[in-house]
Amino acid sequence: MWNVDTPETLYFSAENTRYTTENGSFYDLDAIVRCVEEAETIALDTETTGLNKVKCVPLYWSLAFDEVRMTMHADILPLFDNAFRDPNKNWLFANAKFDVHMLSNVGIHLAGKWSDVQVMHALLYEDRPHRLKYIAEHILGWTWADFETQFGKIGKKQSAEDVIRKAENEDFDLLKEYAANDAWGTLLVYRELKRQLEGSFTHSLFSDKPPYINTLWDFFREVERPFTKVLWKMERRGIKVNRKTLEDAEPAAAAEIKQVEKDFVKLVGRPINIRSTPQLCEYFITDQKLEPLKMTGGGKSGDRKPSIDTNFLEHYKDRHQGALLVTRHRELSKLHGTYIVGLSSLMDGADRIHTSFNQDVARTGRLSSSEPNIQNIPRPENDKWNLRGAFITEPGWKVMAADYAQLEMRLLAAAAMEQPMIDIFLRGWDIHCGNAALMFNTPYEDIIGAKKLSKMVDDPDILEQFEAISPGVSERMEVSVAEYIKDCVFYRSAAKNIGFGLNYGMGSAKLANSLKCSREDAQDKINVYKETYPAVSRFFEEAVNEGRNYGYAFTVMGRRRNIPMILSNRRDERALGERLAVNTAIQGSAADVTRMAQINIDHMNWNRTHDVHMLLQVHDELVFEGPEDAVNELKSEVEVLMAHPFSVNLACPMEAEAGIGGSWGEAK
């Protein structure tokens, strides 16, 4: 290891209140308690009975501060209560939310600031793993064995508690050292990561960027550190699930999955297992002669096969019915397994689930979640099994769901300072209809009318209804009303696909697939969009040039993403870097908006004043629960706070709309 000193590990418990060091010095537990109370920055880690954040508890815990490190038995946790309640402390963790859950499970409530070194590391090195031992080796050149290597594997035959109890009896000194290393490593990497974050300057392409973010340390201090507490509160609270709703959805879900399997067998023309990768490989590659995109790793045998993965299916699903059916089957099976079957196994005794929000995974800053992955739950318009309806609240309470309206398009308008696009939002127009109206020189009212009437073209009174929505439309039509409605709907679809697609760096080939047109036609439509919004085109160019100059892309508040591939000699890698440069500026900024809204809402302390609690963040949507009167009272305030997440307002206003109901599904 490189220049890492490891002080002798002190040990205390209810039975061992005095520790004598190897050189004869001794430490008294009462004196240690006072030292901890006086320390400003302290690293803390727990060794627990398991990983369940609701049920498990600490067996041992470790602290590190100044040049001291120690391991202690959980029986003396209450002695440090004054330190735990000190609001001026800066507690350091690797995976903060987990350790704070463990402490909360035994009645320890931790005030002060919580700094998570995994989140800090992710801000600087988003492409690397963020586990503590990897960070310590990467940053300090210091490594120590992981838990399973040191003490044995945790599994069905033995729990984490079993392993620790065994270590107590067989090699207690090793257990003490291991626990102390976790706290000491956390302290050392915090010091180094803080230094690096303070030296990492950042900026934003948004001219009206919030003024206080100049370095990544500023970003961590103002955004990520308080956000950790917000996420912990949501995890701790959890959300109630109605078992019966899931049970009622089971037959329809199973039947739909079975029907897709039958359709696939019928298409293939012989019995085939849609879940079997070898059989799918034989069908797609050998029988259908589809070109593989990549090969598998080969595993232990080294026998590499064409990969039938998500990328393969996405590539071919618009051109091959079989790929479309397999994609659909995997989507449905995942929903079935994750929600209809999986939620029941994750509920606590009060029928609440406590998803884990992952703050250090998505490279744009977007939040992800696991056990279960709430981010994949279908949008209301696609929620055919009423999965959102299974998320409920207590009798006399209501669920409130608040969602941003066209957040990424509003951020694009603000970043580019594209006034015609900003005007669409200021008028209260549908952005995609407004874009279509400008791009295709068609009245906005015609696009809106076509959207509303698109499923009623066979109605004999359709023209009369169209005239009621858009007076004079019959005089503007040069084709039949059915054809004109079809054209207007296509205009909106094209504008929507282009608007979203360019945010993600989409090219003409992919747009052609989406619009079912030639690549030349698709490029013509992209050109029309860029001519309609020249400031947007300039912004895209500026984002790409910035990526080339700095090697990073930046969000509105200064989060940065490393994109070295933008300078690659390979065209495909360079194109990926260019797409990421644009994507980060928009999608990453959407993450900034939602984070700051949640932090601001948390500062309102509604959980104490109104018993209203924030439960979930799913993409651009926030979910709350509380007494019906309180939720109704706070609805408009939620919308205002979400619409104004920063200390300054962007050039294009943000907008959020909240709904209230007995379940998440009803609230939307």
KEMARMI-263808 format. One record per residue (C-alpha): x, y, z; residue in three letters. Coordinates in steps of 0.1 Angstrom, whole numbers, plus 5000, padded with zeros to 4 digits. Layout:
# KEMARMI-263808
X, Y, Z, ALA .
...
END
This chain:
# KEMARMI-263808
5000, 5000, 5000, MET .
5010, 5036, 4995, TRP .
5018, 5057, 5026, ASN .
4988, 5046, 5046, VAL .
4993, 5044, 5084, ASP .
4969, 5023, 5103, THR .
4968, 5032, 5140, PRO .
4962, 5005, 5165, GLU .
4926, 4995, 5168, THR .
4910, 5003, 5201, LEU .
4882, 4981, 5214, TYR .
4853, 4988, 5238, PHE .
4822, 4971, 5250, SER .
4800, 4972, 5281, ALA .
4824, 4947, 5296, GLU .
4856, 4963, 5283, ASN .
4855, 5000, 5292, THR .
4893, 5004, 5292, ARG .
4918, 4996, 5265, TYR .
4955, 4992, 5269, THR .
4977, 4997, 5238, THR .
5007, 4977, 5228, GLU .
5030, 5005, 5241, ASN .
5013, 5006, 5275, GLY .
4990, 5036, 5270, SER .
4954, 5032, 5280, PHE .
4921, 5047, 5269, TYR .
4890, 5050, 5291, ASP .
4856, 5047, 5275, LEU .
4843, 5078, 5292, ASP .
4872, 5098, 5278, ALA .
4865, 5083, 5243, ILE .
4829, 5093, 5245, VAL .
4840, 5129, 5252, ARG .
4865, 5128, 5223, CYS .
4837, 5117, 5199, VAL .
4814, 5145, 5212, GLU .
4842, 5170, 5205, GLU .
4852, 5157, 5171, ALA .
4837, 5175, 5140, GLU .
4842, 5148, 5113, THR .
4838, 5111, 5122, ILE .
4837, 5080, 5100, ALA .
4812, 5053, 5110, LEU .
4806, 5018, 5098, ASP .
4785, 4989, 5111, THR .
4788, 4951, 5111, GLU .
4753, 4938, 5111, THR .
4731, 4907, 5113, THR .
4724, 4910, 5076, GLY .
4715, 4934, 5048, LEU .
4677, 4939, 5053, ASN .
4675, 4976, 5060, LYS .
4642, 4972, 5080, VAL .
4650, 4941, 5101, LYS .
4687, 4938, 5107, CYS .
4707, 4954, 5135, VAL .
4743, 4962, 5143, PRO .
4764, 4937, 5161, LEU .
4796, 4958, 5161, TYR .
4804, 4993, 5149, TRP .
4835, 5012, 5142, SER .
4846, 5049, 5143, LEU .
4876, 5068, 5129, ALA .
4885, 5104, 5135, PHE .
4916, 5125, 5137, ASP .
4943, 5097, 5141, GLU .
4921, 5074, 5161, VAL .
4902, 5043, 5150, ARG .
4882, 5018, 5171, MET .
4858, 4989, 5170, THR .
4830, 4987, 5196, MET .
4803, 4963, 5205, HIS .
4767, 4975, 5197, ALA .
4758, 4973, 5234, ASP .
4775, 5007, 5241, ILE .
4758, 5026, 5212, LEU .
4735, 5045, 5237, PRO .
4766, 5060, 5255, LEU .
4772, 5081, 5224, PHE .
4737, 5096, 5221, ASP .
4749, 5132, 5226, ASN .
4773, 5129, 5197, ALA .
4746, 5112, 5175, PHE .
4722, 5141, 5183, ARG .
4747, 5169, 5175, ASP .
4735, 5188, 5144, PRO .
4770, 5201, 5138, ASN .
4787, 5168, 5132, LYS .
4798, 5156, 5098, ASN .
4793, 5118, 5097, TRP .
4812, 5099, 5070, LEU .
4800, 5067, 5055, PHE .
4805, 5043, 5027, ALA .
4768, 5036, 5018, ASN .
4754, 5060, 5043, ALA .
4717, 5051, 5040, LYS .
4724, 5015, 5050, PHE .
4744, 5023, 5082, ASP .
4718, 5049, 5092, VAL .
4690, 5024, 5087, HIS .
4709, 4999, 5109, MET .
4713, 5026, 5137, LEU .
4677, 5035, 5134, SER .
4666, 4999, 5139, ASN .
4680, 5001, 5174, VAL .
4666, 5035, 5182, GLY .
4697, 5056, 5173, ILE .
4688, 5088, 5154, HIS .
4717, 5105, 5137, LEU .
4716, 5143, 5133, ALA .
4743, 5164, 5116, GLY .
4754, 5160, 5080, LYS .
4759, 5126, 5063, TRP .
4787, 5125, 5037, SER .
4788, 5093, 5016, ASP .
4822, 5086, 5000, VAL .
4806, 5064, 4974, GLN .
4786, 5093, 4962, VAL .
4817, 5115, 4962, MET .
4837, 5090, 4942, HIS .
4809, 5087, 4917, ALA .
4811, 5125, 4910, LEU .
4847, 5122, 4900, LEU .
4849, 5086, 4886, TYR .
4815, 5077, 4873, GLU .
4828, 5049, 4851, ASP .
4844, 5030, 4880, ARG .
4829, 5008, 4908, PRO .
4821, 5027, 4940, HIS .
4825, 5001, 4967, ARG .
4846, 5012, 4996, LEU .
4874, 4987, 4991, LYS .
4877, 4995, 4955, TYR .
4877, 5032, 4963, ILE .
4905, 5028, 4989, ALA .
4926, 5008, 4965, GLU .
4920, 5033, 4936, HIS .
4925, 5064, 4957, ILE .
4949, 5053, 4984, LEU .
4966, 5022, 4970, GLY .
4954, 5004, 5002, TRP .
4933, 4973, 5002, THR .
4921, 4947, 5027, TRP .
4902, 4915, 5022, ALA .
4864, 4917, 5017, ASP .
4840, 4902, 5043, PHE .
4835, 4869, 5026, GLU .
4872, 4864, 5019, THR .
4880, 4872, 5055, GLN .
4853, 4853, 5073, PHE .
4834, 4830, 5049, GLY .
4805, 4831, 5024, LYS .
4770, 4843, 5035, ILE .
4742, 4823, 5020, GLY .
4713, 4800, 5028, LYS .
4733, 4779, 5051, LYS .
4747, 4807, 5072, GLN .
4737, 4843, 5078, SER .
4759, 4873, 5083, ALA .
4753, 4870, 5120, GLU .
4764, 4833, 5119, ASP .
4796, 4843, 5102, VAL .
4803, 4871, 5127, ILE .
4796, 4849, 5157, ARG .
4820, 4823, 5144, LYS .
4847, 4850, 5139, ALA .
4841, 4862, 5175, GLU .
4850, 4827, 5187, ASN .
4878, 4818, 5163, GLU .
4897, 4851, 5156, ASP .
4882, 4881, 5174, PHE .
4913, 4903, 5166, ASP .
4907, 4898, 5129, LEU .
4871, 4908, 5133, LEU .
4881, 4940, 5152, LYS .
4907, 4949, 5125, GLU .
4883, 4943, 5097, TYR .
4857, 4966, 5112, ALA .
4882, 4993, 5121, ALA .
4896, 4992, 5085, ASN .
4862, 5000, 5071, ASP .
4859, 5032, 5092, ALA .
4896, 5042, 5088, TRP .
4894, 5036, 5050, GLY .
4862, 5057, 5049, THR .
4880, 5086, 5067, LEU .
4911, 5085, 5045, LEU .
4892, 5084, 5012, VAL .
4869, 5112, 5023, TYR .
4899, 5134, 5029, ARG .
4914, 5127, 4995, GLU .
4881, 5128, 4976, LEU .
4873, 5161, 4993, LYS .
4906, 5175, 4981, ARG .
4900, 5163, 4946, GLN .
4864, 5176, 4945, LEU .
4875, 5210, 4957, GLU .
4900, 5211, 4928, GLY .
4875, 5200, 4902, SER .
4860, 5232, 4887, PHE .
4828, 5230, 4867, THR .
4804, 5251, 4848, HIS .
4773, 5250, 4828, SER .
4760, 5257, 4793, LEU .
4729, 5273, 4808, PHE .
4734, 5311, 4810, SER .
4712, 5313, 4841, ASP .
4729, 5286, 4861, LYS .
4725, 5288, 4899, PRO .
4754, 5309, 4910, PRO .
4768, 5290, 4940, TYR .
4782, 5259, 4921, ILE .
4818, 5264, 4911, ASN .
4834, 5231, 4920, THR .
4823, 5195, 4923, LEU .
4827, 5200, 4961, TRP .
4801, 5227, 4959, ASP .
4779, 5204, 4940, PHE .
4783, 5176, 4966, PHE .
4779, 5200, 4995, ARG .
4748, 5217, 4981, GLU .
4731, 5189, 4963, VAL .
4743, 5154, 4968, GLU .
4749, 5155, 5006, ARG .
4715, 5168, 5016, PRO .
4699, 5145, 4989, PHE .
4712, 5115, 5007, THR .
4690, 5123, 5037, LYS .
4660, 5129, 5015, VAL .
4664, 5095, 5000, LEU .
4669, 5078, 5034, TRP .
4637, 5093, 5046, LYS .
4618, 5079, 5016, MET .
4633, 5045, 5020, GLU .
4626, 5045, 5058, ARG .
4590, 5055, 5053, ARG .
4583, 5030, 5024, GLY .
4550, 5028, 5006, ILE .
4520, 5006, 5013, LYS .
4510, 4979, 4988, VAL .
4476, 4962, 4984, ASN .
4482, 4925, 4981, ARG .
4447, 4919, 4966, LYS .
4453, 4943, 4937, THR .
4484, 4922, 4928, LEU .
4465, 4890, 4931, GLU .
4437, 4903, 4909, ASP .
4463, 4913, 4882, ALA .
4479, 4878, 4881, GLU .
4455, 4860, 4858, PRO .
4455, 4887, 4831, ALA .
4492, 4891, 4833, ALA .
4498, 4853, 4830, ALA .
4474, 4850, 4801, ALA .
4490, 4878, 4782, GLU .
4525, 4863, 4786, ILE .
4512, 4829, 4775, LYS .
4496, 4845, 4744, GLN .
4529, 4860, 4734, VAL .
4545, 4826, 4737, GLU .
4518, 4810, 4715, LYS .
4522, 4838, 4689, ASP .
4559, 4832, 4688, PHE .
4555, 4794, 4684, VAL .
4530, 4801, 4656, LYS .
4554, 4825, 4639, LEU .
4584, 4800, 4641, VAL .
4563, 4771, 4629, GLY .
4575, 4746, 4655, ARG .
4577, 4742, 4693, PRO .
4602, 4766, 4707, ILE .
4610, 4779, 4742, ASN .
4610, 4817, 4740, ILE .
4630, 4817, 4772, ARG .
4658, 4795, 4758, SER .
4688, 4815, 4746, THR .
4702, 4785, 4726, PRO .
4669, 4780, 4708, GLN .
4665, 4817, 4701, LEU .
4701, 4818, 4687, CYS .
4693, 4788, 4664, GLU .
4661, 4805, 4652, TYR .
4674, 4840, 4646, PHE .
4709, 4833, 4635, ILE .
4708, 4799, 4618, THR .
4672, 4798, 4605, ASP .
4665, 4835, 4599, GLN .
4701, 4844, 4589, LYS .
4701, 4876, 4610, LEU .
4735, 4891, 4615, GLU .
4747, 4889, 4651, PRO .
4758, 4922, 4667, LEU .
4782, 4906, 4692, LYS .
4793, 4873, 4707, MET .
4789, 4860, 4742, THR .
4819, 4857, 4765, GLY .
4819, 4819, 4763, GLY .
4819, 4812, 4801, GLY .
4840, 4783, 4814, LYS .
4838, 4763, 4782, SER .
4850, 4792, 4761, GLY .
4823, 4784, 4735, ASP .
4813, 4818, 4723, ARG .
4778, 4821, 4707, LYS .
4759, 4850, 4691, PRO .
4743, 4872, 4718, SER .
4705, 4875, 4717, ILE .
4705, 4904, 4742, ASP .
4685, 4935, 4744, THR .
4707, 4954, 4719, ASN .
4701, 4926, 4693, PHE .
4663, 4925, 4699, LEU .
4661, 4963, 4698, GLU .
4681, 4964, 4666, HIS .
4658, 4939, 4648, TYR .
4624, 4944, 4664, LYS .
4612, 4969, 4638, ASP .
4622, 4946, 4610, ARG .
4615, 4911, 4624, HIS .
4582, 4901, 4641, GLN .
4601, 4874, 4661, GLY .
4624, 4900, 4677, ALA .
4594, 4921, 4685, LEU .
4576, 4892, 4702, LEU .
4607, 4882, 4723, VAL .
4611, 4918, 4734, THR .
4575, 4920, 4744, ARG .
4577, 4887, 4763, HIS .
4608, 4898, 4782, ARG .
4591, 4931, 4791, GLU .
4560, 4915, 4803, LEU .
4579, 4887, 4822, SER .
4600, 4914, 4840, LYS .
4569, 4933, 4850, LEU .
4552, 4902, 4862, HIS .
4583, 4890, 4882, GLY .
4592, 4924, 4896, THR .
4558, 4937, 4907, TYR .
4530, 4911, 4907, ILE .
4552, 4883, 4922, VAL .
4581, 4902, 4936, GLY .
4564, 4929, 4956, LEU .
4548, 4904, 4980, SER .
4582, 4890, 4991, SER .
4595, 4925, 4998, LEU .
4567, 4938, 5021, MET .
4573, 4944, 5058, ASP .
4548, 4935, 5085, GLY .
4527, 4965, 5077, ALA .
4526, 4956, 5039, ASP .
4550, 4984, 5030, ARG .
4579, 4980, 5007, ILE .
4612, 4999, 5012, HIS .
4629, 5003, 4978, THR .
4666, 5013, 4978, SER .
4673, 5045, 4959, PHE .
4708, 5043, 4942, ASN .
4724, 5077, 4943, GLN .
4757, 5067, 4927, ASP .
4747, 5045, 4897, VAL .
4733, 5065, 4868, ALA .
4760, 5085, 4851, ARG .
4737, 5114, 4842, THR .
4727, 5117, 4878, GLY .
4693, 5102, 4872, ARG .
4681, 5082, 4902, LEU .
4678, 5044, 4900, SER .
4662, 5020, 4925, SER .
4664, 4984, 4934, SER .
4645, 4958, 4955, GLU .
4622, 4966, 4938, PRO .
4631, 4988, 4908, ASN .
4603, 5013, 4909, ILE .
4617, 5032, 4880, GLN .
4605, 5005, 4856, ASN .
4568, 5006, 4866, ILE .
4547, 5015, 4836, PRO .
4534, 5050, 4829, ARG .
4497, 5054, 4835, PRO .
4488, 5052, 4798, GLU .
4506, 5018, 4796, ASN .
4497, 5004, 4830, ASP .
4472, 4978, 4817, LYS .
4475, 4956, 4848, TRP .
4469, 4986, 4872, ASN .
4502, 4981, 4890, LEU .
4502, 5017, 4902, ARG .
4468, 5010, 4917, GLY .
4485, 4985, 4941, ALA .
4504, 5014, 4958, PHE .
4480, 5027, 4984, ILE .
4479, 5045, 5017, THR .
4461, 5044, 5051, GLU .
4423, 5048, 5056, PRO .
4415, 5085, 5057, GLY .
4447, 5094, 5039, TRP .
4455, 5101, 5002, LYS .
4483, 5096, 4978, VAL .
4495, 5127, 4959, MET .
4515, 5122, 4927, ALA .
4532, 5153, 4912, ALA .
4548, 5151, 4877, ASP .
4568, 5176, 4857, TYR .
4553, 5186, 4823, ALA .
4577, 5181, 4794, GLN .
4607, 5188, 4817, LEU .
4634, 5179, 4792, GLU .
4619, 5199, 4764, MET .
4616, 5229, 4787, ARG .
4653, 5225, 4797, LEU .
4663, 5223, 4761, LEU .
4644, 5256, 4754, ALA .
4661, 5272, 4784, ALA .
4696, 5259, 4776, ALA .
4693, 5270, 4739, ALA .
4675, 5303, 4747, MET .
4653, 5294, 4718, GLU .
4625, 5320, 4720, GLN .
4600, 5305, 4696, PRO .
4601, 5272, 4717, MET .
4600, 5292, 4749, ILE .
4569, 5310, 4736, ASP .
4551, 5277, 4730, ILE .
4554, 5270, 4767, PHE .
4545, 5305, 4777, LEU .
4513, 5302, 4757, ARG .
4504, 5270, 4775, GLY .
4506, 5250, 4743, TRP .
4514, 5213, 4739, ASP .
4551, 5214, 4730, ILE .
4549, 5186, 4704, HIS .
4518, 5202, 4687, CYS .
4535, 5235, 4688, GLY .
4567, 5221, 4673, ASN .
4547, 5204, 4646, ALA .
4528, 5236, 4638, ALA .
4560, 5256, 4633, LEU .
4579, 5228, 4615, MET .
4551, 5219, 4591, PHE .
4535, 5254, 4588, ASN .
4502, 5241, 4600, THR .
4478, 5259, 4624, PRO .
4483, 5247, 4660, TYR .
4445, 5243, 4664, GLU .
4445, 5218, 4635, ASP .
4472, 5197, 4651, ILE .
4454, 5197, 4685, ILE .
4421, 5189, 4668, GLY .
4436, 5160, 4649, ALA .
4452, 5146, 4681, LYS .
4418, 5147, 4698, LYS .
4399, 5132, 4669, LEU .
4424, 5107, 4656, SER .
4404, 5077, 4669, LYS .
4371, 5090, 4655, MET .
4378, 5094, 4618, VAL .
4349, 5071, 4608, ASP .
4324, 5093, 4627, ASP .
4300, 5109, 4601, PRO .
4301, 5142, 4621, ASP .
4339, 5143, 4622, ILE .
4342, 5174, 4601, LEU .
4317, 5193, 4622, GLU .
4336, 5183, 4653, GLN .
4369, 5194, 4638, PHE .
4354, 5228, 4628, GLU .
4343, 5232, 4665, ALA .
4379, 5228, 4676, ILE .
4396, 5246, 4648, SER .
4373, 5270, 4629, PRO .
4380, 5272, 4592, GLY .
4398, 5239, 4590, VAL .
4376, 5227, 4561, SER .
4388, 5256, 4540, GLU .
4425, 5247, 4546, ARG .
4422, 5210, 4538, MET .
4433, 5199, 4503, GLU .
4426, 5162, 4511, VAL .
4398, 5144, 4528, SER .
4392, 5151, 4565, VAL .
4404, 5115, 4574, ALA .
4436, 5121, 4554, GLU .
4442, 5155, 4569, TYR .
4438, 5142, 4604, ILE .
4462, 5114, 4596, LYS .
4487, 5140, 4582, ASP .
4484, 5162, 4613, CYS .
4489, 5133, 4637, VAL .
4520, 5123, 4617, PHE .
4533, 5159, 4620, TYR .
4530, 5157, 4658, ARG .
4545, 5123, 4659, SER .
4574, 5134, 4638, ALA .
4580, 5166, 4659, ALA .
4579, 5145, 4691, LYS .
4603, 5119, 4678, ASN .
4627, 5145, 4665, ILE .
4625, 5167, 4697, GLY .
4631, 5138, 4720, PHE .
4655, 5120, 4697, GLY .
4679, 5149, 4691, LEU .
4681, 5153, 4729, ASN .
4696, 5118, 4729, TYR .
4717, 5122, 4698, GLY .
4694, 5103, 4675, MET .
4704, 5101, 4638, GLY .
4684, 5099, 4607, SER .
4685, 5060, 4606, ALA .
4668, 5056, 4639, LYS .
4642, 5083, 4631, LEU .
4634, 5066, 4598, ALA .
4626, 5034, 4618, ASN .
4604, 5054, 4642, SER .
4585, 5072, 4615, LEU .
4585, 5043, 4590, LYS .
4600, 5065, 4563, CYS .
4632, 5065, 4542, SER .
4664, 5077, 4557, ARG .
4664, 5107, 4533, GLU .
4629, 5117, 4544, ASP .
4640, 5114, 4580, ALA .
4670, 5136, 4574, GLN .
4648, 5162, 4557, ASP .
4626, 5163, 4588, LYS .
4656, 5167, 4610, ILE .
4668, 5196, 4588, ASN .
4633, 5212, 4590, VAL .
4635, 5210, 4628, TYR .
4670, 5225, 4630, LYS .
4659, 5253, 4606, GLU .
4629, 5260, 4627, THR .
4650, 5261, 4659, TYR .
4684, 5274, 4649, PRO .
4693, 5282, 4686, ALA .
4687, 5246, 4695, VAL .
4711, 5235, 4667, SER .
4737, 5259, 4680, ARG .
4733, 5245, 4715, PHE .
4738, 5210, 4703, PHE .
4769, 5221, 4685, GLU .
4781, 5240, 4716, GLU .
4775, 5209, 4738, ALA .
4796, 5187, 4714, VAL .
4824, 5213, 4711, ASN .
4825, 5216, 4749, GLU .
4828, 5179, 4752, GLY .
4857, 5179, 4728, ARG .
4875, 5208, 4745, ASN .
4871, 5196, 4781, TYR .
4865, 5158, 4778, GLY .
4834, 5164, 4800, TYR .
4797, 5172, 4795, ALA .
4780, 5194, 4822, PHE .
4745, 5197, 4836, THR .
4727, 5229, 4846, VAL .
4741, 5228, 4881, MET .
4776, 5216, 4871, GLY .
4775, 5178, 4875, ARG .
4800, 5166, 4849, ARG .
4803, 5134, 4829, ARG .
4835, 5121, 4815, ASN .
4832, 5114, 4777, ILE .
4867, 5106, 4764, PRO .
4853, 5087, 4735, MET .
4843, 5120, 4719, ILE .
4879, 5123, 4707, LEU .
4882, 5087, 4694, SER .
4894, 5080, 4659, ASN .
4866, 5055, 4656, ARG .
4835, 5070, 4641, ARG .
4810, 5049, 4662, ASP .
4828, 5058, 4695, GLU .
4830, 5095, 4685, ARG .
4793, 5095, 4677, ALA .
4785, 5080, 4711, LEU .
4805, 5107, 4728, GLY .
4786, 5134, 4709, GLU .
4753, 5118, 4718, ARG .
4763, 5117, 4755, LEU .
4774, 5154, 4754, ALA .
4739, 5164, 4744, VAL .
4721, 5139, 4765, ASN .
4740, 5149, 4797, THR .
4732, 5185, 4793, ALA .
4695, 5178, 4791, ILE .
4687, 5145, 4809, GLN .
4713, 5152, 4835, GLY .
4699, 5187, 4841, SER .
4664, 5171, 4846, ALA .
4680, 5151, 4874, ALA .
4693, 5183, 4889, ASP .
4658, 5199, 4888, VAL .
4642, 5169, 4905, THR .
4669, 5167, 4931, ARG .
4666, 5203, 4941, MET .
4629, 5202, 4942, ALA .
4630, 5173, 4966, GLN .
4656, 5190, 4988, ILE .
4635, 5222, 4989, ASN .
4604, 5202, 4998, ILE .
4622, 5183, 5025, ASP .
4632, 5216, 5040, HIS .
4595, 5224, 5045, MET .
4593, 5197, 5072, ASN .
4558, 5187, 5062, TRP .
4563, 5153, 5079, ASN .
4563, 5172, 5112, ARG .
4538, 5200, 5105, THR .
4513, 5182, 5084, HIS .
4522, 5144, 5087, ASP .
4527, 5145, 5049, VAL .
4556, 5123, 5036, HIS .
4575, 5121, 5004, MET .
4577, 5084, 4994, LEU .
4590, 5079, 4959, LEU .
4608, 5096, 4930, GLN .
4602, 5079, 4897, VAL .
4619, 5098, 4868, HIS .
4602, 5133, 4869, ASP .
4574, 5123, 4893, GLU .
4572, 5126, 4931, LEU .
4548, 5106, 4952, VAL .
4535, 5116, 4987, PHE .
4511, 5104, 5013, GLU .
4493, 5121, 5041, GLY .
4459, 5129, 5057, PRO .
4434, 5139, 5030, GLU .
4429, 5175, 5043, ASP .
4467, 5181, 5046, ALA .
4474, 5167, 5011, VAL .
4447, 5189, 4996, ASN .
4461, 5219, 5014, GLU .
4497, 5213, 5002, LEU .
4489, 5203, 4965, LYS .
4494, 5238, 4950, SER .
4525, 5244, 4972, GLU .
4541, 5212, 4959, VAL .
4535, 5224, 4923, GLU .
4551, 5258, 4930, VAL .
4582, 5243, 4947, LEU .
4587, 5218, 4919, MET .
4583, 5246, 4893, ALA .
4610, 5267, 4911, HIS .
4638, 5244, 4921, PRO .
4666, 5269, 4919, PHE .
4675, 5302, 4935, SER .
4671, 5317, 4900, VAL .
4644, 5309, 4874, ASN .
4654, 5295, 4841, LEU .
4645, 5313, 4808, ALA .
4618, 5287, 4802, CYS .
4595, 5281, 4832, PRO .
4592, 5247, 4847, MET .
4557, 5233, 4854, GLU .
4544, 5205, 4875, ALA .
4509, 5191, 4881, GLU .
4498, 5171, 4911, ALA .
4469, 5147, 4914, GLY .
4453, 5132, 4945, ILE .
4437, 5097, 4949, GLY .
4434, 5067, 4971, GLY .
4463, 5050, 4952, SER .
4492, 5060, 4931, TRP .
4472, 5050, 4900, GLY .
4442, 5071, 4911, GLU .
4464, 5101, 4918, ALA .
4475, 5102, 4881, LYS .
END
